[in-house]
């Protein structure tokens, strides 16, 4: 598969959006012509719509659309994987912080316990 090219994806998506907008306008014109009852105008707008459909069909082929869809799917999967990795790193960081806090507490407890004693010693505060 080709490398994912963000610019290519954006250009094709923009082209598809533009084509959709043009087709929508042409469909509106065709509806207006049908409502007017003027069949010559209706026929002309119907031809315009068909021509636009043919031209747009040739500009972006089904293969190109599927290729773009594959690239978007690949990009989406990569983003999902990255999000999972970030979540795992956050969990690892939390576990590490918990372990560090437990180690700090254990060290603190050891410093306060005098030799041969089971109760923590009272820290001596220097007189001022």
C-alpha positions as CSV (number, residue, x, y, z in Angstrom):
1,X,0.0,0.0,0.0
2,X,1.2,3.5,-0.7
3,X,2.3,5.7,2.1
4,X,-0.5,7.7,3.7
5,X,-0.3,11.3,2.3
6,X,-2.4,13.7,4.4
7,X,-2.5,16.3,1.5
8,X,-3.8,13.7,-0.9
9,X,-6.5,12.6,1.5
10,X,-7.5,16.3,2.1
11,X,-7.6,17.1,-1.7
12,X,-9.7,14.1,-2.6
13,X,-12.1,14.7,0.3
14,X,-12.4,18.4,-0.7
15,X,-13.0,17.3,-4.3
16,X,-15.7,14.9,-3.2
17,X,-17.3,17.7,-1.1
18,X,-17.3,20.1,-4.0
19,X,-18.8,17.4,-6.3
20,X,-21.5,16.7,-3.8
21,X,-22.3,20.4,-3.6
22,X,-22.5,20.8,-7.4
23,X,-24.7,17.7,-7.7
24,X,-27.0,19.0,-5.0
25,X,-27.4,22.4,-6.8
26,X,-28.1,20.6,-10.1
27,X,-30.7,18.4,-8.4
28,X,-32.4,21.5,-6.9
29,X,-32.5,23.1,-10.4
30,X,-34.0,19.9,-11.8
31,X,-36.6,19.9,-9.1
32,X,-37.4,23.6,-9.8
33,X,-37.7,22.8,-13.5
34,X,-40.0,19.9,-12.9
35,X,-42.2,22.1,-10.6
36,X,-42.4,24.8,-13.3
37,X,-43.9,22.2,-15.7
38,X,-41.6,23.4,-18.5
39,X,-40.4,20.0,-19.9
40,X,-37.8,21.6,-22.2
41,X,-36.1,23.2,-19.2
42,X,-36.6,20.0,-17.1
43,X,-35.0,18.0,-19.9
44,X,-32.0,20.4,-20.1
45,X,-31.4,20.3,-16.3
46,X,-31.7,16.5,-16.4
47,X,-29.0,16.4,-19.1
48,X,-26.8,18.8,-17.1
49,X,-27.1,16.6,-14.0
50,X,-26.3,13.5,-16.1
51,X,-23.2,15.2,-17.6
52,X,-22.0,16.3,-14.2
53,X,-22.4,12.8,-12.9
54,X,-20.4,11.4,-15.8
55,X,-17.7,14.0,-15.4
56,X,-17.4,13.5,-11.7
57,X,-17.4,9.7,-12.2
58,X,-14.4,10.0,-14.4
59,X,-12.5,12.5,-12.1
60,X,-12.4,10.1,-9.2
61,X,-12.8,6.5,-9.9
62,X,-14.1,3.8,-7.6
63,X,-10.6,2.4,-7.3
64,X,-9.3,5.8,-6.1
65,X,-12.2,6.1,-3.6
66,X,-11.4,2.6,-2.2
67,X,-7.7,3.4,-2.1
68,X,-8.5,6.5,-0.1
69,X,-10.8,4.6,2.2
70,X,-8.1,2.0,2.8
71,X,-5.6,4.8,3.6
72,X,-8.2,6.4,6.0
73,X,-8.8,3.0,7.6
74,X,-5.0,2.5,8.1
75,X,-4.7,6.0,9.5
76,X,-7.6,5.4,11.9
77,X,-6.1,2.1,13.1
78,X,-2.8,3.7,13.7
79,X,-4.5,6.5,15.7
80,X,-6.4,3.9,17.7
81,X,-3.2,1.9,18.4
82,X,-1.4,5.1,19.5
83,X,-4.3,6.0,21.8
84,X,-4.1,2.5,23.4
85,X,-0.3,3.0,23.8
86,X,-0.8,6.4,25.5
87,X,-3.4,4.9,27.8
88,X,-1.0,2.1,28.7
89,X,1.8,4.6,29.4
90,X,-0.5,6.6,31.7
91,X,-1.3,3.4,33.6
92,X,2.4,2.5,33.8
93,X,3.2,6.0,35.1
94,X,0.5,5.7,37.8
95,X,1.8,2.3,38.9
96,X,5.4,3.7,38.9
97,X,4.3,6.7,41.0
98,X,2.5,4.4,43.4
99,X,5.6,2.2,43.7
100,X,7.8,5.3,44.3
101,X,5.5,6.5,47.0
102,X,5.5,3.1,48.7
103,X,9.3,3.0,48.5
104,X,9.6,6.5,49.9
105,X,7.3,5.6,52.8
106,X,9.3,2.4,53.5
107,X,12.6,4.4,53.5
108,X,11.0,7.0,55.8
109,X,9.8,4.2,58.1
110,X,13.3,2.6,58.2
111,X,14.9,6.0,59.1
112,X,12.5,6.5,62.0
113,X,12.9,2.9,63.4
114,X,15.9,2.6,65.8
115,X,17.9,-0.6,65.7
116,X,16.4,-3.5,67.7
117,X,13.0,-1.7,68.0
118,X,9.7,-2.4,66.5
119,X,8.2,1.1,67.1
120,X,9.3,4.1,65.2
121,X,11.5,6.5,67.0
122,X,10.5,10.0,67.7
123,X,12.5,12.4,65.5
124,X,14.8,14.7,67.5
125,X,14.3,18.3,66.7
126,X,17.2,20.6,67.2
127,X,16.7,23.3,69.8
128,X,16.7,26.8,68.4
